[in-house]
Amino acid sequence: MNTPRDVLFESAADFYLLEGSVWMRLSPTAAVEVCLSAAKNGKVVARIEGGIWHAPGFEARHDCIWDGLDPPISEADAHLNNLSAADFIREEMTMHTAFILTAPPIFGWPHKRIVQIAS
């Protein structure tokens, strides 16, 4: 899929429609919405990287990184994790204007599942 990397996405729906993750820059509002809906969509927010959007361009900030739980985990645990992720973004959104979410499936990282299946 050819995806635009010089866009700040304003909609959580785009995250799911475009199979977003580490390549997608989200507005603070969209990032919070993704966190709040991720567990229902089978995702856990494993990492958040915040930064400044420069229209276009993303300036990553080392002072705005959050690490969540590592899958596989239950949907209930993913939901609690993702609520904490949303709280982190809310705290940071006054200083940071864009966020990158790493959100693997709650059943585990795809590359690790391939290795487990092959073993």
All heavy atoms as an XYZ file, in Angstrom:
924
protein
N       0.842     -1.171      0.000
C       0.000      0.000      0.000
C       0.892      1.240      0.000
O       1.793      1.373      0.804
C      -0.899     -0.033      1.238
C      -1.679      1.240      1.430
S      -2.656      1.243      2.955
C      -3.982      0.186      2.495
N       0.658      2.161     -0.905
C       1.389      3.417     -0.958
C       0.678      4.420     -0.057
O      -0.446      4.802     -0.314
C       1.455      3.926     -2.405
C       2.381      5.109     -2.549
O       3.112      5.453     -1.624
N       2.335      5.730     -3.698
N       1.342      4.827      1.003
C       0.697      5.669      1.997
C       1.421      6.997      2.131
O       2.646      7.052      2.082
C       0.681      4.960      3.353
O       2.008      4.546      3.661
C      -0.235      3.766      3.327
N       0.682      8.072      2.322
C       1.315      9.389      2.479
C       1.989      9.519      3.839
O       1.392      9.207      4.864
C       0.137     10.361      2.346
C      -1.053      9.566      2.766
C      -0.768      8.146      2.375
N       3.240      9.955      3.832
C       3.988     10.108      5.077
C       4.185     11.574      5.444
O       4.823     11.877      6.433
C       5.325      9.393      4.972
C       5.129      7.903      4.790
C       6.447      7.176      4.645
N       6.235      5.804      4.269
C       6.095      4.804      5.116
N       6.136      5.015      6.395
N       5.910      3.581      4.684
N       3.645     12.472      4.641
C       3.800     13.898      4.914
C       2.460     14.537      5.273
O       2.221     15.691      4.987
C       4.431     14.595      3.714
C       3.606     14.459      2.451
O       2.654     13.661      2.436
O       3.918     15.160      1.476
N       1.603     13.734      5.914
C       0.253     14.174      6.276
C       0.069     13.993      7.777
O       0.522     13.004      8.352
C      -0.808     13.341      5.522
C      -2.208     13.654      5.998
C      -0.676     13.532      4.023
N      -0.608     14.932      8.401
C      -1.037     14.771      9.781
C      -2.488     14.307      9.738
O      -3.372     15.046      9.299
C      -0.924     16.088     10.554
C      -1.323     16.012     12.024
C      -0.336     15.153     12.807
C      -1.403     17.406     12.620
N      -2.721     13.088     10.158
C      -4.063     12.520     10.100
C      -4.883     13.008     11.280
O      -4.427     12.996     12.421
C      -3.995     10.995     10.066
C      -3.457     10.472      8.775
C      -2.098     10.275      8.593
C      -4.310     10.198      7.716
C      -1.594      9.811      7.392
C      -3.821      9.727      6.504
C      -2.458      9.540      6.345
N      -6.098     13.433     10.981
C      -6.991     14.023     11.981
C      -8.106     13.080     12.416
O      -8.912     13.447     13.255
C      -7.626     15.304     11.405
C      -6.635     16.362     10.994
C      -6.077     17.173     12.151
O      -6.640     17.096     13.259
O      -5.077     17.872     11.954
N      -8.139     11.871     11.857
C      -9.247     10.958     12.107
C      -8.750      9.595     12.568
O      -7.871      8.999     11.935
C     -10.074     10.793     10.826
O     -10.972      9.720     10.946
N      -9.332      9.104     13.660
C      -9.009      7.753     14.118
C      -9.437      6.720     13.083
O      -8.791      5.686     12.933
C      -9.688      7.480     15.454
N     -10.498      6.998     12.348
C     -10.960      6.060     11.315
C      -9.874      5.817     10.276
O      -9.726      4.693      9.780
C     -12.228      6.592     10.652
N      -9.099      6.847      9.947
C      -8.007      6.678      8.989
C      -6.969      5.683      9.493
O      -6.373      4.949      8.711
C      -7.324      8.015      8.697
C      -8.176      8.948      7.869
O      -9.080      8.462      7.151
O      -7.945     10.170      7.937
N      -6.742      5.673     10.791
C      -5.774      4.746     11.376
C      -6.140      3.307     11.041
O      -5.282      2.513     10.667
C      -5.710      4.950     12.887
C      -4.648      4.134     13.570
C      -3.347      4.590     13.642
C      -4.965      2.915     14.157
C      -2.372      3.841     14.275
C      -3.994      2.163     14.803
C      -2.692      2.627     14.862
N      -7.411      2.992     11.163
C      -7.861      1.622     10.886
C      -8.029      1.373      9.390
O      -7.643      0.317      8.889
C      -9.153      1.332     11.645
C      -8.954      1.457     13.137
C      -9.489      2.526     13.843
C      -8.191      0.536     13.835
C      -9.288      2.650     15.209
C      -7.978      0.657     15.202
C      -8.526      1.723     15.874
O      -8.321      1.856     17.225
N      -8.568      2.331      8.685
C      -8.782      2.186      7.244
C      -7.469      1.986      6.489
O      -7.381      1.163      5.578
C      -9.514      3.418      6.701
C      -9.838      3.420      5.222
C     -10.862      2.342      4.897
C     -10.363      4.785      4.795
N      -6.440      2.708      6.896
C      -5.145      2.664      6.213
C      -4.150      1.732      6.897
O      -2.970      1.727      6.553
C      -4.559      4.070      6.114
C      -5.392      5.068      5.329
C      -4.808      6.476      5.451
C      -5.483      4.661      3.863
N      -4.642      0.946      7.867
C      -3.782      0.031      8.619
C      -2.589      0.780      9.195
O      -1.438      0.384      9.047
C      -3.351     -1.145      7.743
C      -4.513     -1.974      7.260
C      -4.112     -3.100      6.336
O      -2.904     -3.391      6.201
O      -5.022     -3.685      5.738
N      -2.899      1.856      9.868
C      -1.861      2.726     10.411
C      -1.134      2.120     11.587
O      -1.643      1.269     12.295
N       0.049      2.567     11.746
C       0.869      2.278     12.912
C       2.039      3.232     12.845
O       1.821      4.425     12.662
C       1.302      0.815     12.966
O       1.761      0.489     14.270
N       3.250      2.742     12.908
C       4.421      3.600     13.081
C       4.687      4.577     11.945
O       5.411      5.537     12.129
C       5.684      2.766     13.345
C       5.534      1.995     14.634
C       5.978      1.838     12.200
N       4.110      4.402     10.799
C       4.333      5.329      9.682
C       3.386      6.521      9.735
O       3.597      7.515      9.053
C       4.174      4.604      8.336
C       2.773      4.120      8.095
C       2.273      2.891      8.414
C       1.699      4.854      7.528
N       0.947      2.819      8.079
C       0.569      4.014      7.521
C       1.574      6.144      7.009
C      -0.665      4.418      7.037
C       0.338      6.538      6.524
C      -0.761      5.682      6.537
N       2.364      6.471     10.545
C       1.287      7.456     10.509
C       1.434      8.479     11.628
O       1.591      8.131     12.784
C      -0.051      6.722     10.655
C      -1.268      7.599     10.570
S      -2.790      6.615     10.652
C      -3.147      6.428      8.916
N       1.380      9.758     11.256
C       1.413     10.847     12.231
C      -0.026     11.263     12.511
O      -0.769     11.593     11.586
C       2.191     12.046     11.695
C       3.692     11.880     11.744
C       4.154     10.919     10.714
N       5.623     10.882     10.654
C       6.276      9.860     10.187
N       5.639      8.790      9.776
N       7.582      9.882     10.126
N      -0.404     11.253     13.788
C      -1.782     11.543     14.184
C      -1.846     12.839     14.979
O      -0.958     13.131     15.787
C      -2.319     10.424     15.065
C      -2.455      9.048     14.421
C      -2.671      7.991     15.493
C      -3.599      9.038     13.431
N      -2.934     13.577     14.783
C      -3.191     14.738     15.627
C      -3.447     14.228     17.050
O      -3.780     13.051     17.243
C      -4.409     15.504     15.127
O      -5.593     14.764     15.375
N      -3.308     15.087     18.049
C      -3.580     14.635     19.413
C      -4.984     14.060     19.589
O      -5.155     13.020     20.227
C      -3.400     15.912     20.245
C      -2.443     16.738     19.460
C      -2.785     16.457     18.018
N      -5.979     14.710     19.007
C      -7.354     14.227     19.134
C      -7.516     12.860     18.488
O      -8.121     11.950     19.074
C      -8.339     15.234     18.505
O      -8.172     16.492     19.159
C      -9.771     14.770     18.644
N      -6.974     12.681     17.299
C      -7.062     11.383     16.615
C      -6.314     10.309     17.396
O      -6.789      9.174     17.516
C      -6.521     11.494     15.194
N      -5.154     10.665     17.956
C      -4.369      9.687     18.720
C      -5.132      9.222     19.961
O      -5.154      8.027     20.273
C      -3.023     10.293     19.104
N      -5.778     10.144     20.659
C      -6.586      9.761     21.824
C      -7.731      8.856     21.380
O      -7.999      7.827     22.012
C      -7.118     11.012     22.568
C      -8.192     10.627     23.583
C      -5.980     11.753     23.251
N      -8.392      9.199     20.290
C      -9.503      8.377     19.799
C      -9.040      6.975     19.429
O      -9.744      5.995     19.696
C     -10.161      9.053     18.603
C     -10.940     10.302     18.958
C     -11.472     11.040     17.730
O     -11.388     10.500     16.610
O     -11.952     12.163     17.916
N      -7.855      6.859     18.822
C      -7.322      5.538     18.497
C      -7.094      4.753     19.784
O      -7.472      3.579     19.886
C      -6.024      5.630     17.670
C      -5.329      4.271     17.589
C      -6.312      6.153     16.274
N      -6.493      5.385     20.778
C      -6.254      4.693     22.049
C      -7.557      4.181     22.661
O      -7.609      3.053     23.160
C      -5.549      5.625     23.035
S      -3.853      6.025     22.597
N      -8.588      5.000     22.617
C      -9.855      4.626     23.241
C     -10.595      3.522     22.476
O     -11.417      2.820     23.060
C     -10.745      5.859     23.393
C     -10.202      6.938     24.333
C     -11.138      8.142     24.362
C      -9.963      6.394     25.734
N     -10.306      3.361     21.205
C     -10.996      2.351     20.398
C     -10.118      1.155     20.039
O     -10.602      0.188     19.455
C     -11.531      2.989     19.106
O     -10.473      3.493     18.322
N      -8.852      1.204     20.390
C      -7.903      0.183     19.927
C      -8.249     -1.226     20.410
O      -8.217     -2.172     19.616
C      -6.483      0.560     20.343
N      -8.548     -1.397     21.682
C      -8.818     -2.747     22.194
C     -10.017     -3.376     21.500
O     -10.005     -4.565     21.175
C      -9.021     -2.713     23.709
N     -11.057     -2.578     21.244
C     -12.235     -3.093     20.525
C     -11.876     -3.512     19.107
O     -12.566     -4.327     18.505
C     -13.326     -2.031     20.468
C     -13.962     -1.726     21.787
C     -15.020     -0.664     21.620
C     -15.330     -0.008     22.938
N     -16.136      1.194     22.808
N     -10.800     -2.929     18.577
C     -10.334     -3.257     17.231
C      -9.175     -4.256     17.261
O      -8.467     -4.422     16.272
C      -9.910     -1.984     16.503
C     -11.107     -1.173     16.064
O     -11.783     -1.510     15.103
N     -11.405     -0.104     16.804
N      -8.974     -4.904     18.416
C      -7.961     -5.945     18.520
C      -6.536     -5.450     18.616
O      -5.600     -6.188     18.320
N      -6.340     -4.195     19.064
C      -4.998     -3.602     19.122
C      -4.652     -3.197     20.552
O      -5.517     -2.853     21.346
C      -4.920     -2.345     18.248
C      -5.290     -2.561     16.801
C      -4.118     -3.047     16.024
C      -4.427     -3.069     14.532
N      -3.304     -3.591     13.795
N      -3.366     -3.213     20.843
C      -2.852     -2.683     22.097
C      -1.815     -1.616     21.746
O      -0.987     -1.813     20.860
C      -2.240     -3.781     22.997
C      -1.102     -4.522     22.316
C      -1.787     -3.195     24.323
N      -1.880     -0.488     22.417
C      -0.906      0.574     22.179
C       0.349      0.208     22.966
O       0.361      0.232     24.198
C      -1.452      1.953     22.600
C      -0.404      3.029     22.363
C      -2.723      2.274     21.832
N       1.394     -0.174     22.238
C       2.633     -0.627     22.855
C       3.634      0.513     23.028
O       4.487      0.461     23.902
C       3.260     -1.740     22.021
N       3.524      1.552     22.178
C       4.434      2.693     22.287
C       3.784      3.919     21.678
O       3.079      3.832     20.686
C       5.745      2.410     21.582
C       6.677      3.648     21.558
C       8.067      3.293     21.191
N       8.782      3.036     22.431
C      10.069      3.264     22.605
N      10.803      3.709     21.614
N      10.650      3.023     23.748
N       4.082      5.054     22.299
C       3.687      6.353     21.768
C       4.939      7.205     21.672
O       5.741      7.251     22.610
C       2.672      7.065     22.687
C       1.396      6.241     22.825
C       2.370      8.467     22.168
C       0.450      6.762     23.888
N       5.088      7.857     20.522
C       6.170      8.817     20.336
C       5.531     10.139     19.943
O       4.828     10.217     18.942
C       7.122      8.334     19.253
C       7.793      7.013     19.629
C       8.536      6.396     18.464
O       9.611      6.918     18.123
O       8.015      5.414     17.908
N       5.753     11.145     20.753
C       5.191     12.459     20.484
C       6.219     13.381     19.870
O       7.429     13.167     19.982
N       5.709     14.419     19.218
C       6.606     15.375     18.603
C       5.858     16.600     18.125
O       4.706     16.845     18.496
N       6.520     17.342     17.285
C       5.984     18.589     16.749
C       5.757     18.414     15.252
O       6.645     17.964     14.524
C       6.961     19.766     16.977
C       7.421     19.827     18.446
C       6.361     21.076     16.510
C       6.340     20.065     19.442
N       4.564     18.774     14.803
C       4.223     18.720     13.372
C       4.617     20.045     12.732
O       4.291     21.112     13.232
C       2.739     18.447     13.188
C       2.365     18.346     11.749
C       1.611     19.212     11.026
C       2.763     17.309     10.849
N       1.510     18.779      9.729
C       2.214     17.611      9.587
C       3.547     16.166     10.971
C       2.412     16.817      8.467
C       3.729     15.361      9.864
C       3.168     15.691      8.633
N       5.337     19.964     11.599
C       5.819     21.154     10.902
C       5.204     21.338      9.524
O       5.751     22.085      8.722
C       7.346     21.120     10.783
C       8.047     21.280     12.088
N       8.024     22.441     12.820
C       8.785     20.397     12.807
C       8.731     22.288     13.929
N       9.193     21.056     13.953
N       4.143     20.685      9.209
C       3.332     20.856      7.994
C       4.125     21.073      6.701
O       4.118     22.167      6.177
C       2.326     21.980      8.193
N       4.716     20.134      6.067
C       4.824     18.745      6.524
C       6.138     18.526      7.274
O       7.057     19.315      7.195
C       4.822     17.949      5.236
C       5.516     18.832      4.254
C       5.142     20.243      4.658
N       6.177     17.436      7.942
C       7.373     17.031      8.661
C       7.093     16.819     10.128
O       6.311     17.534     10.736
N       7.740     15.827     10.675
C       7.557     15.445     12.068
C       8.890     15.556     12.790
O       9.882     14.969     12.374
C       7.034     14.007     12.149
C       6.852     13.501     13.547
C       5.785     13.927     14.314
C       7.739     12.585     14.088
C       5.599     13.457     15.611
C       7.562     12.096     15.368
C       6.494     12.533     16.136
N       8.922     16.348     13.855
C      10.104     16.481     14.700
C       9.873     15.630     15.945
O       9.097     15.984     16.832
C      10.302     17.945     15.097
C      11.434     18.174     16.061
C      11.461     19.594     16.585
O      10.833     20.488     15.981
O      12.103     19.802     17.632
N      10.531     14.486     15.985
C      10.390     13.597     17.139
C      11.006     14.240     18.363
O      12.013     14.941     18.265
C      11.066     12.265     16.844
N      10.400     13.999     19.508
C      10.897     14.556     20.763
C      11.203     13.408     21.728
O      10.332     12.590     22.013
C       9.848     15.489     21.380
C       9.458     16.672     20.515
C      10.637     17.603     20.275
N      11.196     18.036     21.540
C      11.151     19.280     21.976
N      10.625     20.226     21.244
N      11.655     19.564     23.156
N      12.420     13.366     22.199
C      12.827     12.291     23.111
C      12.192     12.410     24.489
O      12.203     11.458     25.262
C      14.355     12.253     23.244
C      15.037     11.899     21.969
N      14.955     10.651     21.402
C      15.782     12.638     21.124
C      15.631     10.629     20.277
N      16.139     11.829     20.079
N      11.626     13.576     24.792
C      10.984     13.769     26.085
C       9.507     13.378     26.062
O       8.786     13.642     27.013
C      11.135     15.214     26.555
C      10.456     16.219     25.638
O      10.189     15.885     24.465
O      10.207     17.352     26.086
N       9.070     12.747     24.977
C       7.658     12.385     24.842
C       7.528     10.964     24.298
O       7.068     10.744     23.179
C       6.948     13.395     23.941
S       5.159     13.170     23.893
N       7.952     10.003     25.105
C       7.864      8.588     24.729
C       7.179      7.847     25.873
O       7.489      8.048     27.046
C       9.256      7.983     24.458
C       9.908      8.686     23.264
C       9.156      6.478     24.237
C      11.339      8.279     23.010
N       6.229      7.001     25.504
C       5.489      6.201     26.479
C       5.514      4.756     26.003
O       5.262      4.470     24.827
C       4.054      6.718     26.566
C       3.161      5.980     27.501
C       2.973      6.234     28.829
C       2.312      4.866     27.185
N       2.064      5.353     29.358
C       1.642      4.504     28.363
C       2.063      4.145     26.017
C       0.736      3.455     28.418
C       1.165      3.097     26.059
C       0.504      2.754     27.256
N       5.814      3.836     26.902
C       5.794      2.411     26.578
C       4.672      1.726     27.337
O       4.534      1.891     28.555
C       7.130      1.756     26.931
C       8.225      2.149     25.965
O       7.972      2.117     24.741
O       9.328      2.501     26.413
N       3.886      0.960     26.591
C       2.787      0.212     27.161
C       3.132     -1.254     27.293
O       4.301     -1.643     27.243
N       2.095     -2.068     27.432
C       2.270     -3.504     27.592
C       2.634     -4.174     26.276
O       2.278     -3.700     25.199
C       0.986     -4.124     28.149
C       0.583     -3.652     29.544
C      -0.759     -4.270     29.933
C       1.656     -3.993     30.559
N       3.327     -5.276     26.394
C       3.769     -6.053     25.252
C       2.796     -7.210     25.029
O       2.528     -7.975     25.959
C       5.180     -6.575     25.538
C       5.893     -7.101     24.316
O       5.585     -6.647     23.197
O       6.761     -7.979     24.477
N       2.242     -7.344     23.815
C       1.322     -8.460     23.577
C       2.077     -9.786     23.468
O       3.292     -9.762     23.241
C       0.677     -8.084     22.245
C       1.705     -7.263     21.548
C       2.445     -6.529     22.638
N       1.401    -10.892     23.641
C      -0.049    -11.057     23.708
C      -0.598    -10.747     25.100
O       0.013    -11.082     26.111
C      -0.252    -12.528     23.351
C       1.021    -13.199     23.729
C       2.110    -12.177     23.578
N      -1.778    -10.118     25.107
C      -2.490     -9.810     26.340
C      -3.984     -9.927     26.068
O      -4.411     -9.998     24.912
C      -2.148     -8.413     26.887
C      -2.560     -7.305     25.923
C      -0.675     -8.296     27.216
C      -2.383     -5.912     26.494
N      -4.758     -9.912     27.127
C      -6.210    -10.007     26.977
C      -6.782     -8.679     26.489
O      -6.144     -7.630     26.623
C      -6.860    -10.374     28.316
O      -6.752     -9.279     29.227
N      -7.990     -8.721     25.963
C      -8.648     -7.491     25.526
C      -8.878     -6.555     26.715
O      -8.724     -5.343     26.596
C      -9.978     -7.796     24.828
C     -10.632     -6.553     24.269
C     -11.911     -6.822     23.494
O     -12.101     -7.945     22.989
O     -12.732     -5.887     23.403
N      -9.204     -7.111     27.875
C      -9.432     -6.290     29.073
C      -8.146     -5.583     29.505
O      -8.161     -4.380     29.813
C      -9.971     -7.152     30.212
N      -7.025     -6.307     29.502
C      -5.748     -5.681     29.850
C      -5.335     -4.654     28.799
O      -4.788     -3.604     29.137
C      -4.654     -6.729     30.017
C      -4.816     -7.549     31.287
O      -5.546     -7.114     32.196
O      -4.210     -8.641     31.360
N      -5.610     -4.953     27.538
C      -5.301     -3.997     26.469
C      -6.114     -2.721     26.659
O      -5.595     -1.614     26.488
C      -5.587     -4.617     25.103
N      -7.378     -2.868     27.027
C      -8.225     -1.693     27.236
C      -7.656     -0.798     28.345
O      -7.561      0.424     28.184
C      -9.651     -2.130     27.566
C     -10.568     -0.997     27.863
N     -10.968     -0.092     26.904
C     -11.141     -0.598     29.019
C     -11.756      0.816     27.452
N     -11.879      0.531     28.733
N      -7.266     -1.386     29.474
C      -6.690     -0.603     30.576
C      -5.379      0.061     30.148
O      -5.131      1.232     30.464
C      -6.467     -1.488     31.798
C      -7.734     -2.014     32.472
C      -7.379     -2.990     33.586
C      -8.586     -0.867     32.993
N      -4.546     -0.676     29.445
C      -3.298     -0.132     28.913
C      -3.581      1.058     27.998
O      -2.947      2.115     28.091
C      -2.563     -1.231     28.144
C      -1.317     -0.741     27.446
O      -0.264     -0.625     28.054
N      -1.431     -0.456     26.145
N      -4.555      0.896     27.120
C      -4.866      1.929     26.138
C      -5.489      3.161     26.788
O      -5.308      4.281     26.287
C      -5.761      1.358     25.042
C      -5.075      0.233     24.277
O      -3.868      0.030     24.394
N      -5.842     -0.507     23.505
N      -6.203      2.983     27.896
C      -6.701      4.141     28.643
C      -5.534      4.946     29.205
O      -5.545      6.184     29.178
C      -7.629      3.698     29.780
C      -8.998      3.150     29.375
C      -9.748      2.658     30.620
C      -9.807      4.187     28.627
N      -4.504      4.248     29.695
C      -3.303      4.936     30.178
C      -2.595      5.661     29.047
O      -2.076      6.770     29.223
C      -2.338      3.939     30.835
O      -2.900      3.389     31.992
N      -2.589      5.045     27.870
C      -1.986      5.681     26.699
C      -2.723      6.972     26.353
O      -2.094      8.007     26.069
C      -2.006      4.715     25.509
N      -4.039      6.933     26.381
C      -4.839      8.134     26.096
C      -4.563      9.227     27.120
O      -4.440     10.412     26.762
C      -6.329      7.785     26.073
N      -4.420      8.850     28.388
C      -4.099      9.830     29.429
C      -2.738     10.475     29.175
O      -2.570     11.689     29.355
C      -4.105      9.174     30.813
C      -5.503      8.833     31.302
O      -6.489      9.389     30.756
O      -5.608      8.001     32.226
N      -1.764      9.677     28.743
C      -0.438     10.214     28.432
C      -0.535     11.274     27.336
O       0.050     12.359     27.444
C       0.513      9.087     28.012
C       1.829      9.579     27.512
C       2.814      9.972     28.406
C       2.089      9.664     26.147
C       4.045     10.444     27.944
C       3.309     10.125     25.686
C       4.293     10.517     26.580
N      -1.268     10.968     26.278
C      -1.415     11.924     25.173
C      -2.103     13.198     25.654
O      -1.667     14.305     25.319
C      -2.172     11.290     23.992
C      -1.326     10.171     23.379
C      -2.526     12.346     22.937
C      -2.065      9.286     22.418
N      -3.137     13.057     26.443
C      -3.837     14.241     26.973
C      -2.889     15.135     27.779
O      -2.978     16.355     27.712
C      -5.024     13.820     27.826
C      -6.198     13.301     27.028
C      -7.385     13.029     27.961
N      -8.387     12.246     27.315
C      -8.637     10.951     27.575
N      -7.935     10.296     28.480
N      -9.584     10.310     26.928
N      -1.991     14.519     28.542
C      -1.029     15.286     29.329
C      -0.004     15.999     28.439
O       0.455     17.083     28.782
C      -0.287     14.365     30.299
C      -1.143     13.835     31.426
C      -0.421     12.792     32.269
O       0.814     12.633     32.118
O      -1.098     12.129     33.070
N       0.335     15.391     27.325
C       1.396     15.914     26.457
C       0.894     16.825     25.338
O       1.686     17.521     24.696
C       2.177     14.751     25.838
C       2.937     13.917     26.850
C       4.083     14.671     27.504
O       4.660     15.563     26.863
O       4.398     14.368     28.669
N      -0.398     16.849     25.090
C      -0.896     17.525     23.894
C      -0.783     19.045     23.930
O      -0.922     19.686     22.892
C      -2.316     17.071     23.551
C      -3.359     17.386     24.571
S      -4.928     16.482     24.354
C      -5.511     16.984     22.787
N      -0.477     19.628     25.064
C      -0.271     21.077     25.088
C       1.103     21.448     24.534
O       1.287     22.553     24.029
C      -0.409     21.642     26.518
O       0.532     20.997     27.361
C      -1.824     21.443     27.037
N       2.060     20.507     24.601
C       3.418     20.777     24.124
C       3.764     20.038     22.835
O       4.717     20.407     22.160
C       4.432     20.388     25.201
C       4.280     21.198     26.479
S       5.433     20.684     27.769
C       4.851     19.042     28.122
N       3.022     18.993     22.522
C       3.320     18.162     21.354
C       2.092     18.119     20.448
O       0.980     17.910     20.921
C       3.733     16.762     21.801
C       4.953     16.790     22.676
N       4.868     16.860     24.041
C       6.271     16.802     22.372
C       6.088     16.900     24.544
N       6.956     16.867     23.552
N       2.315     18.289     19.163
C       1.196     18.441     18.228
C       0.956     17.235     17.328
O       0.027     17.250     16.526
C       1.419     19.681     17.352
O       2.664     19.544     16.650
C       1.438     20.945     18.194
N       1.781     16.208     17.445
C       1.610     15.011     16.622
C       2.127     13.797     17.391
O       3.057     13.916     18.203
C       2.347     15.154     15.299
N       1.506     12.657     17.114
C       1.864     11.432     17.820
C       1.933     10.264     16.841
O       1.139     10.171     15.910
C       0.846     11.131     18.924
C       0.858     12.154     20.012
C       0.089     13.294     19.897
C       1.651     11.993     21.132
C       0.108     14.268     20.891
C       1.682     12.957     22.122
C       0.910     14.097     22.004
N       2.893      9.376     17.112
C       3.016      8.123     16.370
C       2.695      7.003     17.344
O       3.264      6.944     18.436
C       4.439      7.946     15.803
C       4.755      9.057     14.800
C       4.589      6.569     15.172
C       6.200      9.063     14.332
N       1.763      6.136     16.962
C       1.375      5.015     17.818
C       1.861      3.707     17.208
O       1.664      3.458     16.014
C      -0.143      4.944     17.961
C      -0.865      6.180     18.479
C      -2.354      5.894     18.624
C      -0.292      6.656     19.785
N       2.475      2.894     18.029
C       2.782      1.517     17.650
C       1.701      0.672     18.299
O       1.596      0.640     19.529
C       4.172      1.102     18.147
O       5.138      2.006     17.621
C       4.504     -0.320     17.716
N       0.882      0.034     17.485
C      -0.288     -0.681     18.005
C      -0.410     -2.055     17.342
O      -1.139     -2.228     16.372
C      -1.551      0.147     17.770
N       0.296     -3.042     17.894
C       0.192     -4.398     17.343
C      -1.108     -5.073     17.787
O      -1.784     -4.598     18.704
C       1.408     -5.098     17.954
C       1.606     -4.399     19.258
C       1.248     -2.956     18.992
N      -1.425     -6.192     17.167
C      -2.601     -6.966     17.590
C      -2.436     -7.468     19.034
O      -1.315     -7.777     19.461
C      -2.620     -8.146     16.622
C      -1.790     -7.723     15.463
C      -0.769     -6.779     16.006
N      -3.537     -7.551     19.764
C      -3.459     -8.001     21.160
C      -2.998     -9.454     21.263
O      -2.466     -9.854     22.286
C      -4.794     -7.804     21.914
C      -5.923     -8.598     21.295
C      -5.148     -6.349     22.040
C      -7.220     -8.559     22.090
N      -3.136    -10.229     20.190
C      -2.706    -11.632     20.235
C      -1.217    -11.802     19.987
O      -0.696    -12.904     20.056
C      -3.512    -12.502     19.271
C      -3.510    -12.022     17.852
C      -2.415    -12.189     17.024
C      -4.630    -11.379     17.339
C      -2.426    -11.742     15.712
C      -4.655    -10.924     16.031
C      -3.533    -11.109     15.222
N      -0.497    -10.723     19.709
C       0.956    -10.799     19.579
C       1.486    -10.127     18.327
O       0.746     -9.864     17.388
N       2.780     -9.831     18.382
C       3.456     -9.195     17.245
C       3.444    -10.147     16.050
O       3.809    -11.321     16.195
C       4.898     -8.870     17.608
C       5.041     -7.882     18.717
C       5.169     -8.156     20.042
C       5.056     -6.462     18.590
N       5.266     -6.987     20.757
C       5.204     -5.932     19.893
C       4.958     -5.588     17.513
C       5.256     -4.574     20.145
C       5.020     -4.229     17.772
C       5.167     -3.731     19.065
N       3.043     -9.675     14.873
C       2.977    -10.576     13.709
C       4.297    -11.277     13.396
O       4.307    -12.477     13.108
C       2.567     -9.641     12.566
C       1.826     -8.535     13.250
C       2.515     -8.354     14.580
N       5.426    -10.581     13.475
C       6.701    -11.218     13.141
C       7.080    -12.295     14.157
O       7.704    -13.288     13.811
C       7.820    -10.176     13.006
C       8.177     -9.480     14.280
N       7.436     -8.434     14.790
C       9.190     -9.688     15.152
C       7.981     -8.021     15.912
N       9.045     -8.756     16.156
N       6.688    -12.146     15.405
C       6.963    -13.172     16.401
C       6.039    -14.366     16.237
O       6.433    -15.498     16.498
C       6.832    -12.594     17.815
C       7.942    -11.628     18.166
C       7.821    -11.147     19.585
C       8.939    -10.194     19.937
N       8.820     -9.726     21.339
N       4.804    -14.126     15.799
C       3.860    -15.226     15.587
C       4.315    -16.120     14.449
O       4.167    -17.325     14.504
C       2.455    -14.695     15.332
C       1.830    -14.098     16.595
C       0.415    -13.637     16.386
N      -0.438    -14.555     15.668
C      -1.058    -15.607     16.195
N      -0.905    -15.883     17.467
N      -1.832    -16.370     15.466
N       4.898    -15.530     13.416
C       5.402    -16.322     12.287
C       6.495    -17.267     12.760
O       6.518    -18.446     12.415
C       5.890    -15.407     11.154
C       4.709    -14.689     10.535
C       6.669    -16.194     10.102
C       5.072    -13.571      9.565
N       7.399    -16.792     13.597
C       8.476    -17.609     14.121
C       7.912    -18.731     14.999
O       8.329    -19.871     14.904
C       9.488    -16.746     14.928
C      10.493    -17.615     15.668
C      10.186    -15.780     13.999
N       6.921    -18.420     15.835
C       6.312    -19.418     16.707
C       5.602    -20.497     15.903
O       5.681    -21.670     16.216
C       5.342    -18.754     17.681
C       6.028    -17.897     18.711
C       5.037    -17.056     19.514
O       3.862    -16.937     19.146
N       5.504    -16.457     20.580
N       4.911    -20.100     14.856
C       4.184    -21.063     14.019
C       5.152    -21.965     13.288
O       4.932    -23.157     13.147
C       3.250    -20.318     13.029
C       2.116    -19.637     13.804
C       2.691    -21.263     11.985
C       1.300    -18.669     12.990
N       6.281    -21.406     12.837
C       7.271    -22.183     12.092
C       8.015    -23.166     12.982
O       8.527    -24.166     12.509
C       8.273    -21.241     11.405
N       8.082    -22.883     14.278
C       8.850    -23.748     15.199
C       8.155    -25.056     15.482
O       7.042    -25.272     15.453
C       9.079    -23.019     16.521
O       9.821    -21.856     16.291
